[in-house]
């Protein structure tokens, strides 16, 4: 039974699906981050497995390509000792006209316990969560322009790892916010966890009009946006989601909003630089920054496995 008002929680207020960071309390978010901390060391063991999901079946339903996210979910589920099944969507029944819910119903009949869903349509994981049995759990691995909660959670884990506490932090999110589900999920998580200021930085054509009510400061200048920042999250320029001429060229974007070593000096000396990947070097960020001392982009990937282990273990125990 789900809690009224939040489809992610059961009647006891426990996380049973992860669909969005929006609407989750600070306590729930912190519990996920704390649990992830317990799993980070698993990667360093000779035997990289714990038995928490032994006997459980995890189905990866990636209706939209993402090698990195799918692979980290695969690894996370395997390290929890789950049986992992990745559906070849291009050859699946949905490609032959079967509805999304029919596909899910057939897979649920194969004793699925967790569905990890990535879909180009916003709301698809919500739809699935509304139609699965109470013992089945849904994790959103990215839906349309809407949300990417596990990416946001691994971003939050990374920030907390390096900065210890969110209070007092100035965080700048830079780039193609309009098409970014990561940005929306990061904003909800950062404001809930108590970041002092969240700035959203980019050209007017790549910023949505509804940002102000989300409690962020909107900046159309990179210097204004990252001046004195503790954390800079660079977003990928998402050409595949753009419609129309929103930018004159990627070169002009880099000139105005691309992060270089010189521009990074506007931020605090100990600022960390993050990126959800995949990276377009020389478009949103310079190689010298990606490979520089302030970059924590590779640790983000490592922490992502632990965070996804935490989410799966928590929802399966709800």
N, C-alpha and C positions, 0 to 999 in steps of 0.2 A: 504494500500500500504506500502511495506517495504522499508526501506532505502537501497540503493545499497551498498553492501559490508558488511553489518551487518544485518543478518536476525532477530536480536532481536529488532531492532528499526523500527519505522514507518517513514514516509517521513518527519515528523517534528522532528525526532531525539528522540522521546519518547519511553520508554521501552514498547513493546507490547508482547514480549515473554521473559522469562528468561531461556536461554539455557546454558550459560557458563559465568564465570566472565571474561574470555579472550575477549578482544576487547571492554569492557565497560570502559568508561572514569571515571576519579576520581569523576567528578561531579555526574554521574549517581549512582556510588557506594555510595557516600556520601548522596545523596538524599534518597536512600533506608534505610541507617542507621539512618538518621534523622527522617524519617517517622516511622521506627520501635520504636524509642524513644517515640513517641506519643502513641504507643499501649502498652507499657510495663505496664502502670498503669491499663489497662483494667482487668488484672488478679487479681487486688486487689479489684475490685468493687463487690458489692453484686450481681448485675446483670452484668455478664461478657459478654456483647454484645454491639456492635455498628451497626448501620443500613447500612453501606456503600455498602454491596453486597446483600441487600435484593432484592429478586426476581431473583437473578443470580443462575445458576446451576454450581456446581463444581464437576467434575468427577475425582475420583482418579483411575488411571490405573497403578496398581503395578504389572508388569509382573515379578518382582523379589521381594522376601520377604523383608520387613523391618518394623517391628512393630512400632519402635520408630518414624521413619520419617513419616510413614503413619498416625500415631496417632496425631502427632503435626500438620500435614496439616489438618486433620479432625477438630481438635480443633480450629485451626486458621480460617478456612472457616466458622465454626459454629459461632465463636465469631464475625465474620463480617456479620452474619445473612444470609449467603448463604444457598441454599439447596445443601446438600452434598450427593453424591452417590459413593460408593466404589464398584468397580467391582470385583467379585470373579473370578479371572483370571483362576484358575484351572478348573473351570466348564464353562468357557466362550467359545465363538465361536472360539477364537484363538486356544484353546486347541483341537478344532475339525477340524482345518485346515484352517479356514478363515484367510485371510491376516490381518496384522496390520492395514493397511489403510482402509480395508473394515470395520473392527470393529470400527475404529474411525469415519468413515463416517456414520455408523448406529447410533452411540451415538450422533454425531453432529445433526442428524435429530431429536433427542429428545430434541433439544434446549439447548445443552451444551454451556456454556460461557467460562469455563476454564477447560483445561485438565492438571492434575498433573501426570506426567509420570515417572515411574521408570522402567528401562529395562536393561537386561544383555548385550544388544548389543550397542556398542558405536554409537552414531548418531541417534538412534531411535527418540528421541524428535525433532531433526532437521527435520527428514523426515516428521513427523506429522505436524510440524509448516509450512512446505512448502505446505501442502495440505489442510489446514483448511481455512474456510472463514475468511475475514478480522476482523470480530467481535469476533472471537474465539481466545483464548490466551492459550499458552502452557508454562508450567513451568517444567523444568527438575529437577526431584527428585533423579537423579543419573542414569548415562548411562555407562555401561561397566566399563572400566578403564579410561574413558574420563573426566567426570566432575560431580561435585555435588555442584552447585552454591549456593543453600540456606544454605548448611552446612558451606561453606566458608563465607557467609555473616553473619551468626550467630557467627562464629569465629571472624570475624572482629568487630562485635558489642561488643562482650565480651572483646576483646583486647582494644577497644576504651573506654569502660566503666571503665576499671581498670587502663589504662595507659594514657587516655585522648587524646593522640596524637601519630601518627605513626612515625613522624620524630624522628630520634635518636634511634629507637628501634632495638634491635637485636632479631630476632625470629628464633628459632631452630625447625625444623620439623623432628621428629625422628621415624625411623622404616621402615615398608614395603611400601616404596614410589612407588616401581615398580607397585604394584597392586592397588594403592590408587588414586581414582578420587578426594578425598578430598584434598590430597596434591597438585595436579595440580591446583585445583581451589583456594586454599589458596595462592599458590605462585603468581598466576596472580593478585589476589586481593591485596596482601601485597606489591608487587612491584609497582602497580598502585597507591596505597594509600600513598606511600612514605616511607616505612620502610627502615631504614638505611642499614641493612644487613639481608638477609634471608639465613639461613644455612639448608642444607639437610643432614641428618645424618643417616647412616646405613651401613650394610655390603655390599660389592660390588655386591653380587648376588641379593640384594633387592633394588638397585638403578638403574634407567634407564640410558642409555648412553647419552641421549640428554638433560641433565639438565643444563650444562654450558650456553647455549644460553638463558636460561630463567633468567639469572642474579642472580643465587644463588651460594653460596659457598658450595662445596661438602666436607663432612667430613666422614671419615671411623672410627673415634674414638669418643665415646660418650663424653669423657672429652673435646676434642677439640671442639666438636659440641655445647655443652651447656655452655662452659666456659664464664662467664660474660653475659649470655643471660638474656633478660628481659621477654621473653615468651618462653615456651616449649610446643609444640604441639606433644603429643605422638599418634602414629597411631596404629590401631589394626593390629595384625598379621593375615593376611587374608588367612587362610589355604584353604578356598574353592576356591580361585582363583589361587592357586599355581599349577604349573605343573613341575614335576621333583623334584629332591632333592636340593632345593635352600638353605636349612638350615640343619645342622647336627641334631639339636633338639631345641625345644622351651626352654629347660633349658639352653642350651648354648647361645641362643639369649638373654635370661634374664640376664645371667652372664655378657655379653658384652655390651648389649644395653638397658637392662631393667632399669627403673628409680627407684632408691631407695632413702630414706631420706639422706643417706650418699652422694650419687652422686649428689643429688639436691644442695648440698652445693657448687658445682662448679659454679652454676649459681649465678646471683645477689641475694642478700638477700630478695629482694621484688619481685622476679620472680614469675609469675603465671604459673600454670600447667594446660593444657587443654587436652581433649581427645574427639574425635567425637562419641565414643561409637559404639557398646557395648564393655565394658572393659573386657579384659582377665587379671584378677588379677594374679600376679606372673609370667606373660609371658612378657608383655611389660611394666608393671608398678606395683609397690608394693602397697599393700593395705594401708600401712601407708602413702603413698603419695596421693593416691586417696582420703582418708578421712582426709588428713592433712590441715593445715591452708592455704597453698599456692595453693591448688586445687580449681579451679573454674568450675569443670566439671558439677555440678548440675545447677549452674546459666546459663551455656551454654544452657541447655535444656529449661529453662524458657525463656531466650532471643530468643530461636529458634521459639517459638510460635509468638512472636511479629514481628520477622523478616519475617516470612512466611505470616503473616497478611499484613505487609507492601508490600511485593512483589505482592500479589494478588490484593490489593487495587490499586497499581500503574498500573499494566498491564491492569486491567479492566477499568481504567480511561483513557488509552492511546487512 
